Amino acid sequence: MQRDRLLIAEMITAATRVVELVGNFSAADLDADDLRREAVLWNLTVLGEAASQISAELKEAHSGLTWSDPIRLRNRLVHGYWSIEMEVVVDTASDDLSPLVQQLLAIQESLPDV
């Protein structure tokens, strides 16, 4: 359970960071800013990697969260990095990550103290 607690915290941090980094940037703006784009992509990778390592028990206990989404995005970024569509990245940051963070915070609160 301690490992899951650490992984959930990593996911919250990574997702929050992506939302902050994308901010009001358009896909074109993000694509033109190498450092910001790479930071966003790195944090999305961390988010998906942490999600992939969450225990099956925690995933089952919180099956309302679509655990596979950040994992699939991570795999796409890592294995198809040459053809990433910044529009998808910006839309994900704008539409999906804040609700995900809220779900993760609720899960984090539900975990027993160690």
Secondary structure, 3 states (H helix, E strand, C coil): CHHHHHHHHHHHHHHHHHHHHHCCCCHHHHHHCHHHHHHHHHHHHHHHHHHHHCCHHHHHHCCCCCCHHHHHHHHHHHHCHHHCCHHHHHHHHHHHHHHHHHHHHHHHHHCCCC
